[in-house]
Amino acid sequence: MFRLLALAAALLSSAGCSTSPPRPAAQPQAAAQSQLETLRYRAAVVGLTDDAELRALFERSLVEKALAHDYDALTSYDIVPDISAFDAGDGLRTLSAHGVQAVLMLRPAAIGAGASLESVREEVSPALYHDMEAFAAFVSTTGADDLIAVVHMAVYVVENGEATLMSSGAVWLDAPVEDRAEGIERLQNIIVANVDAIRPAIRRRLGLPPLN
């Protein structure tokens, strides 16, 4: 059975964060508040894999799920087809130039029998890693060191080509799947559920009211 790991604890402190939401032009206060309550950042999905075909498939199907959950989402491969552009930050700057305001970055950290949360230890804080291990030990019969797949996920806000990390964590599968398609489907459902869970906290950090 696959498990969902809530990432609210992974939200970073807002200290030093200069990111601010776009504000509506001067108008009556009630109208401005209404606009903020419906404001959605335009978000790109980035699947960090060298397999171009897999990246396109993964991003496209995940964007379809995100749109169904009321996100303003798009694939990144149509804008930045060369995945290596993200190594030096050029990819994020290009996305920003195309109007992207947020990025969901997904990296397969460990795939196959014996996958472990150890694969994302350096990507998250020590406190969060400890919580993830404890959670895996509690809900997964295999614990944290004998999983099927582990994916690191990070949410960034992008402004003027500069990215600010909003959340970092991981999702995983702890039971075998019939094929790659089933594995992707399960992981994507967990990913969307996690982003849904942290969405209110991210909006608060950005100074935005809850979605209306």
C-alpha positions in Angstrom: 0.0 0.0 0.0 1.3 3.4 -0.8 1.6 6.1 1.9 1.2 9.8 2.0 3.7 11.9 3.9 2.4 15.3 4.9 5.0 18.0 4.3 3.7 20.8 6.3 6.6 20.4 8.7 9.0 21.0 5.8 8.0 24.6 5.4 10.9 26.8 5.9 11.0 30.0 8.1 9.9 33.1 6.2 12.8 35.0 7.6 14.8 36.7 4.9 12.2 35.9 2.2 11.7 38.8 -0.1 9.1 37.2 -2.3 5.7 39.0 -2.3 2.5 38.2 -4.2 1.5 40.4 -7.2 -1.0 42.9 -6.0 -4.1 44.2 -7.9 -4.1 47.8 -9.1 -5.6 50.4 -6.8 -9.3 49.8 -6.4 -11.9 49.4 -3.7 -10.6 47.3 -0.8 -13.3 44.7 -1.1 -12.6 44.1 -4.8 -8.8 43.9 -4.1 -9.4 41.4 -1.4 -11.6 39.3 -3.7 -8.8 39.2 -6.3 -6.3 38.0 -3.8 -8.7 35.3 -2.6 -8.8 33.9 -6.2 -5.1 34.5 -7.1 -3.3 31.4 -8.2 0.4 31.4 -9.0 1.2 30.0 -12.5 3.2 26.9 -11.7 5.4 24.7 -13.8 6.1 21.0 -13.1 9.7 19.9 -13.5 10.6 16.2 -13.7 14.3 15.9 -13.2 15.2 13.0 -15.4 17.5 12.5 -18.4 14.8 10.4 -20.1 13.1 13.0 -22.2 10.1 10.7 -23.1 9.5 9.8 -19.5 9.8 13.4 -18.4 7.2 14.5 -20.9 4.8 11.7 -19.9 5.3 12.4 -16.2 4.9 16.2 -16.4 1.9 16.0 -18.7 -0.1 13.6 -16.6 0.8 15.3 -13.4 -0.3 18.7 -14.8 -3.6 17.1 -15.8 -4.1 16.1 -12.2 -3.1 19.5 -10.9 -5.5 21.3 -13.2 -8.3 19.0 -11.8 -7.3 20.3 -8.4 -7.7 23.9 -9.4 -4.0 24.8 -10.0 -2.8 27.0 -12.8 -0.2 24.4 -13.9 1.8 23.7 -17.0 4.6 21.4 -18.1 8.2 22.7 -18.1 9.5 20.6 -21.0 7.6 22.7 -23.6 9.5 25.7 -22.4 12.8 24.2 -21.3 13.3 21.0 -23.2 16.9 20.6 -22.1 16.8 19.3 -18.6 20.5 20.2 -18.0 19.5 23.8 -18.1 18.2 23.4 -14.5 21.7 22.5 -13.3 23.0 26.1 -13.6 19.7 27.8 -12.8 19.1 28.8 -16.4 15.9 26.7 -16.5 14.3 28.6 -13.7 15.2 31.9 -15.2 13.7 30.8 -18.6 10.5 29.7 -16.9 10.3 33.0 -15.0 10.6 34.9 -18.3 7.7 32.9 -19.6 5.4 34.0 -16.7 5.9 31.1 -14.4 5.7 32.1 -10.8 6.1 28.8 -9.0 7.8 25.5 -9.6 7.2 22.0 -8.4 10.6 20.2 -8.7 10.5 16.4 -8.6 13.6 14.2 -8.6 13.6 10.4 -8.5 16.0 9.8 -5.6 15.9 6.0 -5.4 14.0 3.5 -7.6 13.7 -0.2 -7.2 13.6 -2.8 -4.4 15.7 -1.6 -1.5 15.1 2.1 -2.1 15.7 4.1 1.1 14.8 7.4 2.6 18.6 7.7 3.0 18.6 8.9 -0.6 17.0 12.2 0.4 18.8 12.8 3.7 20.9 15.7 2.3 17.8 17.3 0.7 15.9 18.0 3.9 16.5 19.2 7.4 17.7 16.7 10.1 14.5 17.3 12.0 12.3 16.5 9.0 14.4 13.5 8.1 13.9 12.1 11.6 10.2 12.7 11.3 10.1 11.0 7.9 11.9 7.9 9.2 9.6 7.7 12.2 6.5 8.1 9.9 7.8 5.4 7.6 8.5 3.0 10.4 4.9 3.6 11.7 3.0 3.3 8.5 5.1 1.1 6.2 5.7 -2.6 6.9 9.1 -2.3 5.2 10.2 0.7 7.3 12.3 3.4 5.8 15.0 1.3 4.2 13.2 -1.2 2.0 10.9 0.9 -0.2 10.1 0.7 -3.9 10.6 4.3 -4.9 11.5 7.6 -3.3 11.0 11.0 -4.9 12.3 14.2 -3.6 9.9 17.1 -4.1 10.5 20.8 -3.6 8.2 23.8 -4.2 9.8 27.1 -5.2 8.4 30.6 -5.9 10.2 32.3 -8.8 10.4 36.1 -9.0 12.6 38.0 -11.5 14.4 34.8 -12.3 15.3 34.1 -8.6 13.9 31.1 -6.8 12.9 30.9 -3.2 12.4 27.5 -1.6 9.1 27.2 0.1 8.9 23.5 0.9 11.1 20.4 0.7 10.4 16.8 1.4 9.8 13.3 -0.1 7.1 10.9 -1.1 7.5 7.1 -1.5 6.0 3.8 -2.5 6.4 0.9 -0.1 4.7 -1.9 -2.0 5.3 -3.4 -5.5 3.4 -2.2 -8.5 2.4 -4.1 -11.7 4.3 -1.8 -14.0 5.8 1.7 -14.4 2.5 3.2 -15.4 0.9 2.1 -12.1 3.9 3.4 -10.1 3.7 6.8 -11.8 0.0 7.0 -11.2 0.4 6.2 -7.5 3.3 8.6 -6.9 1.5 11.4 -8.7 -1.6 10.9 -6.5 0.5 11.2 -3.4 2.4 14.3 -4.8 -0.9 16.1 -5.6 -2.3 15.2 -2.1 0.9 16.6 -0.5 0.8 19.8 -2.4 -2.9 20.2 -1.5 -1.9 19.8 2.1 0.8 22.5 2.1 -1.0 24.9 -0.2 -2.7 26.9 2.7 0.6 27.3 4.6 2.4 28.5 1.4 -0.3 31.0 0.7 0.0 32.3 4.3 3.7 32.7 3.9 3.2 34.7 0.8 0.7 36.9 2.5 -2.2 35.6 0.5 -5.6 34.8 2.0 -7.1 31.4 1.7 -8.5 30.5 -1.7 -12.2 31.5 -2.1 
